[in-house]
Amino acid sequence: MRSDLPLWPDQASAHASAVDILLYGFTGLIFALSVPVFILIIVFAVRYRRGRKVNRRHQVNRNALLEVSWSVIPFLLILCFFFWSAWLFFDLKHPPASALEIDVVAKRWMWKFQHPGGQGEIDELHVPVGEPVKLTMISQDVIHSLYMPALRLKQDVLPGRYTTMWFQADKPGIYRLTCAEFCGTNHSLMGGHFVVMAQQDYARWLQESGVDQTLAAQGETLFRTYGCSGCHSPAATVHAPSLDGLYGRPVALQGGETIIADEQYIRDSILLPQQQMAAGYPSIMPTFKNVLGEDDLTKIVAYIKSLKATQWREHP
């Protein structure tokens, strides 16, 4: 057996420990409910086999309490496990507001991670210990699935749609990550590691990365390079929506519905501007589909997310 593929992965988070306890408990419950049945099957098959002289005239005993208990008690126990697992699932879908946000772009056959400070990594992810981390992920080509065994987490990564996953690693170390969705010829090679570091070591790693601009600052450069500021700046003559404070804000659409401006809405507005038009604005924005790659989109979305109300700066 390969040393990097243990039979049972390490636990690097409280969530991983909770998942293991849930697994042990549910497995024990299944054994407790099924083993007596199989034992009695064997006992009865041996005792009452053909040709064996044994009393087969058993008096009917209708013990209603026993019959009801045999049905109700296992049902209630299984229901407890259902609510337990549902609570774990609910917790996974609600990351803390203070979580460190890292963008992930998957493509055959590599993982690219973008930190908010502008640091980029391929097939390796550095995170601080004891701090919640939220991954916002998208695929550049086919469906992938980011699997981190030590965290007991797996999330599909889809083309054209953002998915998220969050975790809080509590044990420093180096752990495996891999793709758990068959994505092509070299699927088995699409892996890497995530490194859980002490807070001071992570801060030092960020400083030593040699990045001059944050992810949002790189996005601002692209925003102006592609001419977006010509329509969306306060001084623009074109009647276009303001982007100041857009992220997280309700947006009224031409169809009469309202949508929250999340990462998906911002991305779709860049690539498919006619799909969800803001109410009161003309349909004049060109599409940037097949113009911007996922890496550039990630940076531009990060820049728009960083804009607060009245934050726009005019560059000479």
VOROVO-35811 format. One record per residue: residue in three letters; x, z, y of N, C-alpha, C, O in turn. Coordinates in pm, whole numbers, padded with zeros to 5 digits, always signed. Layout:
N
ALAXZYXZYXZYXZY...
***
This chain:
316
MET+00085+00000-00120+00000+00000+00000+00088+00000+00124+00189+00071+00130ARG+00050-00080+00224+00128-00085+00348+00114+00044+00424+00006+00103+00429SER+00223+00089+00485+00222+00217+00555+00138+00212+00681+00089+00315+00725ASP+00119+00092+00741+00040+00082+00864-00108+00065+00836-00186+00046+00929LEU-00148+00070+00710-00288+00060+00674-00327+00181+00588-00343+00167+00467PRO-00342+00298+00650-00375+00417+00573-00516+00407+00515-00602+00336+00567LEU-00535+00480+00406-00667+00481+00343-00772+00535+00439-00885+00485+00443TRP-00734+00637+00516-00827+00695+00614-00755+00706+00748-00658+00781+00758PRO-00799+00634+00851-00726+00634+00979-00725+00772+01045-00810+00856+01017ASP-00628+00792+01132-00621+00915+01211-00743+00926+01302-00812+00827+01329GLN-00767+01047+01348-00871+01072+01447-00804+01089+01582-00725+01182+01602ALA-00836+01000+01675-00772+01006+01807-00868+01048+01917-00832+01047+02034SER-00992+01085+01881-01090+01125+01982-01192+01219+01919-01204+01228+01797ALA-01266+01288+02006-01373+01375+01958-01484+01293+01892-01548+01339+01798HIS-01506+01172+01944-01608+01085+01884-01570+01049+01741-01657+01047+01653ALA-01444+01021+01716-01400+00988+01581-01425+01104+01486-01468+01084+01373SER-01399+01226+01533-01424+01344+01451-01573+01359+01422-01612+01391+01309ALA-01657+01335+01523-01802+01347+01504-01853+01242+01405-01941+01271+01324VAL-01798+01121+01412-01840+01015+01319-01801+01051+01176-01878+01029+01083ASP-01682+01108+01159-01638+01147+01025-01726+01258+00969-01763+01255+00851ILE-01759+01357+01052-01846+01466+01007-01983+01411+00968-02041+01452+00867LEU-02034+01318+01048-02162+01254+01016-02153+01182+00882-02244+01191+00799LEU-02044+01111+00860-02026+01039+00735-02017+01134+00616-02082+01112+00513TYR-01937+01240+00630-01926+01337+00521-02061+01401+00490-02100+01413+00374GLY-02131+01442+00596-02259+01508+00575-02362+01418+00510-02433+01460+00419PHE-02371+01293+00557-02470+01201+00501-02435+01165+00357-02523+01153+00271THR-02305+01148+00332-02262+01121+00193-02298+01237+00102-02344+01216-00010GLY-02275+01359+00150-02312+01476+00071-02461+01484+00045-02504+01521-00064LEU-02541+01449+00147-02686+01450+00129-02730+01349+00024-02814+01379-00060ILE-02672+01230+00029-02707+01127-00069-02671+01172-00210-02747+01151-00305PHE-02554+01235-00224-02516+01286-00355-02612+01395-00402-02653+01399-00518ALA-02648+01484-00308-02737+01595-00345-02874+01545-00389-02939+01605-00475LEU-02918+01434-00331-03050+01382-00366-03048+01291-00489-03146+01282-00562SER-02936+01224-00511-02933+01124-00618-02870+01174-00748-02912+01134-00857VAL-02770+01263-00739-02702+01309-00860-02797+01378-00957-02792+01348-01077PRO-02886+01471-00913-02979+01532-01009-03067+01429-01081-03099+01445-01199VAL-03107+01325-01009-03191+01222-01070-03115+01152-01183-03170+01133-01291PHE-02989+01114-01158-02912+01045-01261-02879+01138-01377-02876+01095-01492ILE-02854+01265-01347-02827+01360-01455-02950+01374-01546-02937+01373-01669LEU-03068+01386-01486-03190+01399-01565-03219+01271-01644-03271+01278-01756ILE-03187+01156-01586-03205+01030-01660-03123+01032-01788-03172+00996-01895ILE-02996+01074-01776-02908+01079-01893-02958+01183-01994-02962+01156-02114VAL-02997+01302-01944-03045+01407-02033-03169+01362-02110-03177+01379-02232PHE-03265+01304-02039-03387+01260-02105-03361+01144-02200-03422+01135-02306ALA-03269+01054-02162-03238+00940-02249-03176+00987-02380-03204+00930-02486VAL-03092+01090-02373-03030+01143-02495-03129+01228-02575-03141+01213-02696ARG-03201+01316-02506-03290+01409-02576-03407+01336-02642-03447+01371-02754TYR-03461+01236-02574-03581+01170-02627-03551+01029-02677-03637+00942-02673ARG-03429+01007-02724-03397+00876-02775-03476+00850-02905-03522+00943-02971ARG-03489+00725-02938-03566+00686-03056-03502+00743-03182-03380+00738-03201GLY-03589+00799-03270-03543+00854-03397-03509+01002-03392-03489+01063-03496ARG-03501+01060-03273-03469+01203-03263-03598+01284-03272-03696+01255-03203LYS-03597+01385-03356-03714+01469-03372-03713+01578-03265-03631+01669-03266VAL-03806+01565-03173-03817+01659-03061-03962+01663-03015-04034+01564-03030ASN-04004+01773-02962-04142+01787-02917-04166+01698-02795-04106+01719-02690ARG-04252+01601-02809-04285+01510-02699-04424+01540-02640-04475+01463-02558ARG-04484+01651-02683-04616+01688-02633-04601+01796-02524-04620+01915-02550HIS-04568+01754-02408-04549+01848-02297-04679+01863-02220-04747+01765-02190GLN-04712+01986-02189-04833+02013-02114-04813+01967-01969-04708+01989-01909VAL-04917+01904-01914-04911+01857-01775-04908+01976-01681-04994+02064-01688ASN-04809+01978-01592-04796+02087-01495-04795+02028-01355-04694+01974-01310ARG-04906+02038-01288-04918+01982-01153-04880+02087-01049-04966+02156-00994ASN-04752+02099-01023-04703+02192-00922-04698+02119-00788-04600+02051-00755ALA-04806+02135-00712-04818+02061-00586-04708+02098-00488-04655+02011-00419LEU-04672+02226-00481-04567+02270-00388-04435+02203-00419-04365+02158-00328LEU-04399+02195-00548-04274+02131-00588-04277+01982-00553-04179+01929-00500GLU-04388+01915-00581-04397+01771-00555-04390+01741-00406-04322+01647-00364VAL-04461+01822-00325-04458+01800-00180-04319+01831-00124-04268+01758-00040SER-04259+01938-00171-04125+01976-00122-04022+01870-00153-03934+01842-00071TRP-04031+01809-00273-03935+01707-00313-03941+01585-00221-03843+01511-00210SER-04055+01565-00156-04069+01452-00064-04040+01491+00080-03972+01419+00152VAL-04094+01607+00122-04086+01645+00263-03945+01689+00302-03894+01648+00406ILE-03880+01773+00219-03749+01826+00255-03644+01715+00269-03573+01714+00370PRO-03631+01620+00173-03536+01510+00194-03570+01426+00318-03481+01379+00388PHE-03701+01407+00343-03740+01330+00463-03692+01399+00590-03638+01333+00679LEU-03711+01529+00600-03669+01602+00719-03517+01602+00734-03465+01592+00845LEU-03446+01614+00622-03300+01611+00628-03249+01475+00676-03159+01466+00760ILE-03307+01370+00623-03267+01235+00665-03304+01212+00811-03230+01144+00883LEU-03417+01268+00855-03457+01255+00995-03357+01324+01087-03328+01275+01196CYS-03303+01437+01042-03200+01505+01121-03077+01416+01138-03021+01409+01247PHE-03037+01349+01032-02922+01259+01041-02953+01140+01131-02864+01090+01200PHE-03078+01095+01131-03116+00985+01220-03098+01025+01366-03038+00950+01444PHE-03148+01142+01404-03135+01186+01543-02989+01214+01577-02947+01190+01690TRP-02913+01264+01483-02770+01288+01504-02698+01157+01534-02624+01149+01632SER-02718+01055+01451-02652+00926+01473-02703+00858+01598-02627+00791+01667ALA-02834+00873+01629-02889+00812+01751-02826+00875+01875-02802+00806+01974TRP-02799+01007+01869-02735+01074+01983-02593+01020+02003-02551+00997+02116LEU-02519+00999+01894-02385+00942+01905-02390+00801+01963-02308+00765+02047PHE-02488+00721+01918-02503+00585+01970-02541+00587+02117-02487+00509+02196PHE-02632+00676+02156-02673+00686+02296-02554+00723+02384-02539+00668+02493ASP-02471+00814+02336-02354+00856+02413-02257+00740+02435-02195+00731+02540LEU-02245+00652+02335-02155+00537+02348-02202+00439+02454-02121+00365+02510LYS-02330+00437+02482-02385+00341+02578-02391+00395+02721-02441+00326+02811HIS-02341+00515+02742-02347+00574+02876-02210+00633+02912-02189+00753+02898PRO-02118+00548+02957-01985+00597+02995-01994+00682+03121-02082+00660+03204PRO-01904+00777+03137-01901+00856+03260-01874+00768+03382-01802+00668+03373ALA-01932+00807+03495-01913+00728+03617-01768+00726+03662-01725+00634+03732SER-01692+00827+03623-01552+00837+03666-01456+00767+03570-01334+00780+03585ALA-01506+00694+03472-01420+00633+03370-01327+00530+03431-01364+00456+03522LEU-01204+00525+03380-01107+00423+03419-01153+00288+03363-01171+00274+03242GLU-01173+00190+03450-01226+00061+03407-01113-00038+03381-01030-00063+03468ILE-01111-00093+03261-01011-00192+03220-01085-00315+03169-01177-00304+03089ASP-01045-00431+03216-01107-00557+03176-01033-00616+03056-00911-00607+03047VAL-01110-00675+02966-01054-00733+02843-01102-00876+02829-01222-00904+02839VAL-01008-00967+02807-01040-01107+02777-00984-01137+02637-00865-01123+02613ALA-01073-01179+02547-01032-01213+02411-01028-01364+02395-01116-01434+02444LYS-00927-01412+02328-00922-01554+02296-00835-01571+02173-00750-01487+02143ARG-00857-01680+02102-00779-01703+01980-00632-01730+02015-00601-01828+02082TRP-00540-01639+01968-00568-01521+01888-00492-01408+01952-00384-01370+01907MET-00552-01352+02060-00484-01248+02136-00587-01169+02216-00699-01215+02240TRP-00546-01050+02256-00624-00965+02345-00547-00950+02476-00428-00918+02477LYS-00616-00972+02586-00552-00953+02716-00625-00842+02791-00747-00847+02808PHE-00549-00742+02835-00605-00626+02905-00558-00628+03050-00440-00651+03077GLN-00651-00605+03144-00619-00603+03286-00657-00467+03344-00774-00429+03345HIS-00555-00394+03392-00578-00265+03456-00618-00285+03601-00582-00387+03661PRO-00691-00191+03660-00733-00207+03800-00616-00217+03897-00630-00275+04004GLY-00503-00161+03860-00386-00171+03947-00317-00305+03941-00218-00326+04011GLY-00367-00397+03858-00308-00530+03847-00220-00547+03726-00179-00659+03696GLN-00189-00440+03654-00105-00449+03535-00180-00522+03424-00296-00494+03396GLY-00110-00616+03361-00168-00692+03252-00091-00670+03123+00031-00655+03124GLU-00162-00668+03012-00100-00649+02881-00160-00746+02781-00276-00785+02793ILE-00080-00785+02684-00127-00871+02576-00104-00800+02443+00008-00762+02410ASP-00213-00782+02369-00211-00718+02237-00160-00575+02241-00119-00521+02138GLU-00161-00513+02357-00121-00373+02368-00195-00313+02487-00206-00374+02593LEU-00245-00193+02468-00323-00126+02572-00272+00016+02590-00271+00094+02495HIS-00229+00048+02711-00185+00182+02743-00298+00256+02816-00356+00203+02910VAL-00328+00377+02771-00434+00457+02832-00386+00600+02844-00302+00644+02765PRO-00438+00676+02942-00401+00817+02956-00481+00905+02861-00597+00877+02834VAL-00419+01010+02812-00486+01103+02721-00588+01187+02799-00563+01225+02914GLY-00701+01216+02738-00799+01304+02797-00879+01245+02911-00951+01319+02979GLU-00869+01116+02936-00942+01052+03045-01034+00944+02988-00990+00862+02908PRO-01162+00944+03029-01253+00840+02978-01211+00702+03026-01172+00684+03141VAL-01218+00606+02936-01179+00468+02964-01295+00376+02927-01349+00384+02817LYS-01333+00290+03019-01440+00193+02996-01380+00053+02988-01312+00009+03081LEU-01406-00016+02877-01360-00154+02860-01475-00248+02887-01581-00237+02825THR-01455-00342+02980-01552-00448+03007-01494-00576+02949-01391-00624+02995MET-01561-00632+02847-01498-00734+02763-01578-00864+02763-01700-00865+02775ILE-01504-00974+02748-01565-01107+02737-01469-01196+02657-01348-01175+02656SER-01526-01296+02592-01445-01388+02513-01430-01521+02587-01521-01566+02655GLN-01314-01581+02571-01288-01710+02633-01329-01826+02544-01341-01939+02590ASP-01352-01798+02413-01386-01909+02323-01499-01873+02227-01614-01909+02251VAL-01468-01802+02118-01567-01774+02015-01596-01623+02012-01540-01547+02091ILE-01684-01581+01922-01715-01439+01909-01597-01365+01844-01549-01404+01738HIS-01553-01259+01909-01453-01169+01854-01516-01030+01843-01630-01010+01883SER-01441-00936+01790-01490-00799+01780-01371-00704+01788-01284-00703+01701LEU-01369-00624+01894-01258-00530+01913-01284-00405+01829-01384-00335+01847TYR-01192-00378+01737-01206-00266+01645-01087-00173+01661-00972-00215+01649MET-01114-00045+01690-01012+00058+01703-01040+00165+01597-01119+00256+01622PRO-00977+00156+01480-01010+00248+01371-00992+00396+01407-01075+00478+01367ALA-00888+00431+01480-00862+00571+01511-00967+00630+01603-00981+00752+01611LEU-01043+00545+01672-01150+00591+01759-01287+00575+01693-01388+00620+01746ARG-01289+00511+01574-01414+00481+01502-01508+00399+01592-01628+00423+01596LEU-01450+00302+01662-01527+00218+01754-01505+00071+01723-01395+00028+01689LYS-01614-00004+01734-01608-00149+01718-01716-00211+01805-01831-00167+01802GLN-01679-00313+01882-01776-00378+01970-01752-00528+01970-01639-00573+01989ASP-01858-00606+01950-01847-00751+01956-01812-00795+02097-01859-00737+02195VAL-01729-00898+02108-01687-00956+02235-01737-01099+02235-01696-01179+02151LEU-01826-01132+02329-01901-01256+02324-01859-01352+02434-01821-01308+02543PRO-01865-01483+02409-01840-01581+02515-01960-01585+02611-02075-01590+02568GLY-01930-01585+02740-02036-01599+02840-02114-01473+02869-02208-01478+02949ARG-02081-01360+02807-02156-01238+02830-02065-01117+02818-01986-01105+02725TYR-02077-01027+02915-01995-00906+02913-02055-00804+02815-02177-00785+02810THR-01968-00739+02740-02005-00622+02661-01911-00509+02700-01800-00534+02749THR-01953-00387+02679-01873-00273+02721-01854-00175+02605-01932-00172+02510MET-01751-00097+02616-01721+00009+02520-01639+00114+02592-01549+00080+02669TRP-01668+00241+02569-01588+00344+02634-01542+00447+02531-01603+00464+02426PHE-01433+00515+02565-01378+00616+02477-01295+00714+02558-01259+00688+02673GLN-01265+00826+02497-01173+00923+02556-01079+00970+02445-01117+01051+02361ALA-00959+00918+02447-00859+00951+02345-00797+01087+02377-00751+01110+02489ASP-00795+01176+02279-00747+01312+02300-00617+01343+02228-00567+01456+02235LYS-00562+01245+02160-00441+01271+02081-00337+01163+02113-00356+01047+02077PRO-00227+01199+02180-00124+01099+02211-00069+01035+02084-00057+01099+01980GLY-00035+00907+02096+00019+00835+01981-00002+00686+01996-00056+00639+02096ILE+00040+00612+01895+00025+00466+01892-00069+00433+01776-00044+00473+01662TYR-00176+00361+01805-00280+00332+01707-00309+00183+01703-00284+00110+01799ARG-00363+00139+01591-00391-00003+01571-00520-00044+01640-00613+00035+01653LEU-00524-00169+01682-00648-00235+01721-00646-00373+01658-00539-00430+01637THR-00761-00427+01630-00767-00556+01562-00899-00625+01591-00989-00566+01651CYS-00910-00749+01547-01036-00824+01557-01108-00810+01424-01052-00838+01318ALA-01234-00767+01432-01312-00745+01310-01417-00854+01289-01508-00837+01209GLU-01405-00966+01360-01497-01079+01344-01415-01203+01313-01324-01238+01388PHE-01446-01270+01201-01369-01389+01166-01381-01492+01277-01490-01540+01308CYS-01267-01526+01338-01268-01611+01457-01186-01737+01441-01167-01811+01538GLY-01137-01764+01322-01062-01887+01303-00943-01867+01211-00931-01765+01143THR-00856-01967+01209-00746-01973+01114-00656-01849+01118-00622-01795+01013ASN-00619-01804+01237-00525-01693+01251-00595-01562+01285-00538-01475+01351HIS-00718-01548+01240-00794-01427+01266-00718-01301+01223-00719-01201+01295SER-00654-01306+01109-00585-01188+01056-00466-01146+01143-00419-01033+01133LEU-00418-01235+01228-00304-01204+01314-00347-01152+01450-00262-01116+01532MET-00478-01149+01477-00528-01109+01609-00541-00956+01612-00648-00901+01588GLY-00432-00892+01641-00430-00746+01643-00331-00696+01745-00277-00773+01824GLY-00308-00568+01742-00215-00507+01835-00223-00357+01826-00258-00303+01721HIS-00191-00288+01935-00190-00142+01937-00243-00092+02071-00232-00159+02173PHE-00299+00027+02068-00326+00096+02194-00246+00226+02192-00238+00296+02091VAL-00188+00254+02307-00094+00365+02321-00157+00471+02408-00187+00447+02525VAL-00178+00589+02351-00233+00702+02425-00117+00786+02477-00035+00837+02400MET-00110+00799+02610+00004+00861+02674-00037+00985+02753-00152+00996+02798ALA+00057+01077+02770+00034+01190+02860+00014+01138+03002+00062+01030+03036GLN-00058+01214+03084-00094+01167+03218+00028+01125+03299+00027+01020+03364GLN+00134+01206+03297+00252+01174+03376+00325+01052+03321+00382+00973+03397ASP+00323+01035+03189+00387+00917+03130+00309+00790+03163+00367+00684+03188TYR+00176+00802+03164+00094+00687+03200+00115+00649+03346+00123+00530+03378ALA+00123+00747+03435+00148+00719+03577+00284+00652+03596+00299+00562+03677ARG+00382+00699+03518+00515+00638+03527+00511+00494+03475+00575+00405+03533TRP+00437+00471+03368+00425+00336+03313+00362+00241+03413+00403+00125+03425LEU+00261+00288+03486+00197+00205+03587+00296+00168+03697+00299+00054+03743GLN+00376+00265+03740+00472+00240+03848+00582+00145+03806+00631+00067+03887GLU+00620+00151+03679+00730+00068+03632+00687-00072+03589+00769-00151+03543SER+00561-00103+03603+00511-00233+03558+00554-00347+03650+00555-00464+03610GLY+00589-00314+03774+00638-00417+03866+00531-00506+03925+00561-00618+03967VAL+00407-00459+03930+00298-00538+03987+00286-00508+04136+00285-00392+04177ASP+00276-00615+04217+00268-00598+04362+00126-00583+04413+00103-00517+04514GLN+00029-00644+04343-00108-00644+04391-00202-00586+04286-00182-00603+04165THR-00304-00518+04333-00407-00470+04243-00490-00589+04192-00479-00700+04243LEU-00572-00562+04093-00656-00669+04039-00752-00720+04145-00775-00841+04155ALA-00808-00629+04225-00900-00670+04332-00827-00752+04438-00884-00848+04491ALA-00703-00715+04472-00626-00791+04571-00595-00932+04521-00600-01028+04598GLN-00563-00945+04393-00543-01078+04336-00672-01159+04342-00670-01280+04366GLY-00784-01090+04319-00913-01159+04328-00945-01204+04469-01006-01309+04488GLU-00904-01125+04567-00928-01164+04706-00850-01291+04740-00901-01378+04811THR-00727-01301+04691-00648-01422+04714-00718-01544+04654-00726-01649+04718LEU-00768-01531+04531-00839-01641+04466-00970-01672+04539-01010-01788+04549PHE-01035-01568+04589-01161-01584+04662-01141-01676+04783-01226-01760+04813ARG-01032-01658+04850-01005-01742+04968-00946-01877+04927-00973-01978+04993THR-00868-01880+04820-00809-02006+04774-00916-02106+04736-00904-02225+04766TYR-01021-02058+04668-01128-02147+04624-01236-02170+04730-01338-02233+04702GLY-01213-02119+04850-01304-02148+04961-01430-02064+04965-01523-02097+05039CYS-01436-01956+04888-01558-01874+04886-01581-01806+05020-01695-01786+05061SER-01472-01769+05088-01486-01700+05216-01545-01790+05323-01597-01740+05423GLY-01539-01923+05304-01596-02014+05403-01746-02003+05415-01803-02040+05518CYS-01813-01952+05311-01958-01937+05315-02002-01791+05318-02107-01759+05374HIS-01924-01702+05259-01969-01564+05243-01908-01466+05341-01935-01346+05332SER-01825-01512+05436-01773-01423+05538-01876-01408+05650-01960-01497+05667PRO-01872-01299+05727-01968-01280+05835-01964-01391+05940-02065-01418+06005ALA-01848-01454+05957-01835-01557+06061-01875-01696+06012-01871-01791+06090ALA-01912-01709+05885-01945-01841+05830-02074-01895+05891-02168-01821+05918THR-02076-02026+05913-02196-02091+05967-02299-02120+05858-02416-02144+05887VAL-02255-02119+05733-02346-02143+05621-02426-02016+05592-02373-01906+05592HIS-02555-02035+05569-02642-01922+05540-02627-01883+05394-02695-01937+05307ALA-02537-01788+05367-02509-01743+05230-02519-01591+05224-02499-01524+05326PRO-02549-01535+05107-02564-01389+05097-02433-01317+05127-02325-01365+05094SER-02446-01201+05190-02330-01115+05212-02293-01047+05082-02380-01008+05004LEU-02163-01033+05057-02115-00970+04936-02073-00825+04957-02037-00757+04861ASP-02078-00778+05082-02041-00640+05110-02138-00545+05042-02259-00552+05065GLY-02085-00457+04959-02169-00359+04891-02265-00419+04791-02365-00356+04757LEU-02237-00541+04743-02328-00609+04651-02334-00540+04516-02442-00525+04458TYR-02220-00500+04464-02214-00448+04326-02300-00322+04312-02287-00227+04388GLY-02386-00325+04212-02473-00211+04185-02598-00206+04268-02677-00113+04255ARG-02618-00305+04356-02733-00307+04446-02844-00395+04390-02814-00496+04327PRO-02972-00360+04410-03080-00449+04368-03080-00577+04452-03060-00573+04573VAL-03104-00690+04386-03108-00820+04453-03244-00885+04424-03283-00902+04308ALA-03314-00921+04530-03442-00990+04514-03416-01138+04488-03340-01201+04561LEU-03479-01194+04385-03460-01333+04348-03576-01418+04397-03683-01367+04431GLN-03553-01549+04399-03655-01641+04448-03782-01638+04363-03891-01665+04414GLY-03770-01606+04236-03887-01601+04149-03973-01478+04169-04078-01465+04107GLY-03930-01386+04256-04007-01267+04282-03959-01144+04208-04003-01033+04238GLU-03869-01160+04112-03816-01046+04038-03695-00988+04109-03640-01048+04201THR-03656-00871+04064-03540-00802+04120-03442-00772+04008-03482-00734+03898ILE-03314-00789+04036-03210-00766+03936-03099-00684+03999-03072-00695+04119ILE-03034-00601+03917-02920-00522+03965-02795-00608+03958-02768-00672+03857ALA-02719-00609+04065-02598-00691+04072-02484-00623+03995-02403-00552+04054ASP-02480-00645+03864-02371-00593+03783-02266-00702+03761-02273-00808+03824GLU-02169-00676+03672-02065-00776+03647-02122-00908+03597-02077-01015+03635GLN-02224-00899+03510-02282-01019+03453-02350-01104+03560-02337-01227+03560TYR-02422-01040+03651-02490-01114+03759-02388-01183+03849-02407-01299+03888ILE-02280-01112+03883-02179-01172+03971-02113-01291+03902-02093-01396+03964ARG-02079-01275+03775-02017-01386+03700-02111-01505+03692-02070-01619+03717ASP-02237-01481+03657-02332-01591+03644-02357-01659+03778-02381-01780+03783SER-02353-01583+03886-02374-01642+04019-02260-01735+04058-02279-01827+04138ILE-02142-01711+04002-02027-01799+04029-02032-01924+03943-02007-02035+03992LEU-02065-01908+03816-02063-02021+03723-02197-02096+03719-02199-02217+03701LEU-02306-02024+03735-02440-02084+03727-02521-02041+03849-02618-01967+03837PRO-02481-02088+03967-02542-02037+04091-02691-02070+04105-02760-02001+04180GLN-02741-02171+04036-02881-02208+04049-02972-02130+03954-03094-02143+03959GLN-02913-02050+03870-02992-01982+03767-03069-01863+03821-03186-01843+03785GLN-03006-01784+03906-03071-01666+03964-03045-01665+04114-02958-01592+04163MET-03120-01748+04187-03100-01763+04331-03157-01643+04406-03269-01600+04380ALA-03077-01591+04500-03124-01482+04584-03234-01532+04676-03226-01643+04729ALA-03335-01451+04696-03449-01491+04779-03406-01511+04924-03330-01431+04979GLY-03455-01618+04985-03429-01643+05126-03305-01724+05155-03267-01739+05271TYR-03239-01776+05051-03116-01852+05071-03129-01991+05008-03189-02005+04902PRO-03072-02093+05074-03083-02229+05020-02999-02247+04893-02901-02175+04873SER-03036-02341+04811-02967-02369+04685-02854-02469+04710-02866-02587+04676ILE-02746-02421+04768-02638-02511+04807-02503-02476+04743-02407-02553+04757MET-02494-02364+04676-02364-02325+04621-02328-02411+04501-02409-02427+04410PRO-02207-02466+04499-02163-02547+04383-02124-02456+04266-02092-02339+04285THR-02127-02512+04149-02086-02436+04032-01934-02437+04016-01868-02535+04050PHE-01881-02328+03966-01738-02319+03937-01712-02318+03788-01604-02279+03742LYS-01813-02362+03712-01795-02372+03568-01691-02481+03539-01694-02586+03603ASN-01602-02457+03445-01492-02547+03410-01389-02559+03522-01300-02644+03516VAL-01401-02474+03623-01302-02469+03731-01222-02339+03722-01100-02338+03733LEU-01294-02229+03701-01231-02099+03691-01220-02057+03544-01316-02070+03468GLY-01105-02007+03506-01089-01949+03372-01132-01804+03372-01157-01746+03478GLU-01140-01744+03254-01186-01606+03246-01093-01510+03318-01138-01410+03373ASP-00963-01538+03317-00869-01450+03386-00896-01447+03536-00900-01340+03597ASP-00917-01565+03596-00946-01571+03739-01083-01513+03770-01102-01447+03873LEU-01179-01535+03683-01312-01477+03703-01305-01325+03703-01370-01259+03785THR-01227-01270+03613-01212-01126+03606-01159-01071+03738-01207-00968+03786LYS-01063-01138+03797-01005-01092+03923-01104-01105+04039-01114-01015+04123ILE-01176-01217+04045-01273-01236+04154-01387-01135+04142-01431-01079+04243VAL-01435-01112+04020-01541-01013+04000-01490-00875+04042-01564-00798+04104ALA-01365-00842+04009-01308-00713+04049-01303-00702+04201-01328-00594+04256TYR-01271-00811+04269-01267-00808+04415-01406-00786+04475-01423-00705+04566ILE-01505-00857+04424-01641-00841+04476-01693-00700+04448-01764-00643+04531LYS-01659-00645+04333-01699-00508+04301-01636-00408+04398-01694-00304+04428SER-01516-00440+04447-01446-00347+04535-01498-00349+04677-01468-00258+04754LEU-01576-00450+04714-01624-00461+04853-01730-00356+04880-01831-00348+04809LYS-01708-00277+04980-01807-00181+05025-01876-00236+05150-01833-00337+05205ALA-01980-00172+05192-02051-00216+05312-01956-00214+05432-01882-00117+05452THR-01960-00320+05512-01879-00337+05634-01729-00333+05604-01649-00298+05691GLN-01691-00371+05482-01550-00366+05446-01480-00500+05469-01357-00507+05464TRP-01555-00607+05494-01496-00739+05504-01386-00742+05611-01402-00686+05719ARG-01276-00807+05578-01164-00822+05672-01140-00970+05695-01126-01048+05601GLU-01134-01006+05820-01103-01146+05854-00953-01164+05857-00881-01089+05923HIS-00906-01265+05785-00764-01298+05786-00740-01408+05887-00820-01501+05898PRO-00633-01399+05960-00602-01506+06056-00570-01636+05986-00542-01737+06052
***
